[in-house]
Amino acid sequence: MVLVLLLLGAQPWSRVGNDYLLFLPMIMLPEGFLNGAVLTMLTLLRPAWVRSFDDRDYIDGK
């Protein structure tokens, strides 16, 4: 998204750097932690839900 903003000239680099990239590390850590925690919980409580995920059904051809 940052590249789109910069390439289209919608926002100058100084604004993107100060308003978005400054907060990116704070957003990335909780996002990764929450995704990992939810997947771990699903693996422990509902393993059939995780086991039934198949890349061919959800990712291939999209």
C-alpha positions in Angstrom: 0.0 0.0 0.0 2.9 2.3 0.7 4.2 1.8 -2.8 0.8 2.6 -4.3 0.6 5.8 -2.3 4.1 6.8 -3.4 3.8 5.8 -7.0 0.5 7.5 -7.5 1.8 10.6 -5.8 -1.2 10.5 -3.4 1.1 11.2 -0.4 4.6 12.6 -0.2 7.4 10.3 1.2 7.8 12.5 4.3 4.1 11.9 5.3 4.2 8.2 4.6 7.4 7.8 6.5 6.2 9.8 9.5 2.6 8.6 9.7 2.7 5.0 8.6 6.2 3.5 8.7 6.8 4.9 12.1 4.0 2.8 13.6 4.5 -0.4 11.5 6.7 -2.2 14.0 4.1 -1.7 16.7 1.4 -3.1 14.5 3.4 -6.1 13.2 4.2 -7.7 16.6 0.7 -7.9 18.0 -0.7 -9.0 14.6 1.8 -11.9 14.4 1.2 -12.8 18.0 -2.6 -12.9 17.7 -2.5 -15.0 14.5 -0.1 -17.5 16.1 -2.2 -17.7 19.3 -5.4 -18.3 17.4 -3.9 -21.0 15.3 -2.4 -22.7 18.3 -5.7 -22.6 20.1 -7.5 -24.1 17.1 -4.8 -26.8 16.8 -5.3 -27.7 20.4 -9.1 -27.4 20.7 -10.4 -28.2 17.2 -7.6 -30.1 15.3 -10.0 -31.2 12.6 -10.6 -27.6 11.5 -6.9 -27.1 11.0 -6.3 -30.5 9.5 -9.1 -29.9 6.9 -7.3 -26.8 5.5 -6.0 -27.6 2.0 -4.0 -25.2 -0.1 -5.6 -26.5 -3.3 -9.0 -25.5 -2.1 -8.2 -22.0 -0.8 -5.1 -20.7 -2.5 -4.4 -22.5 -5.9 -6.0 -20.9 -8.9 -6.9 -17.7 -7.1 
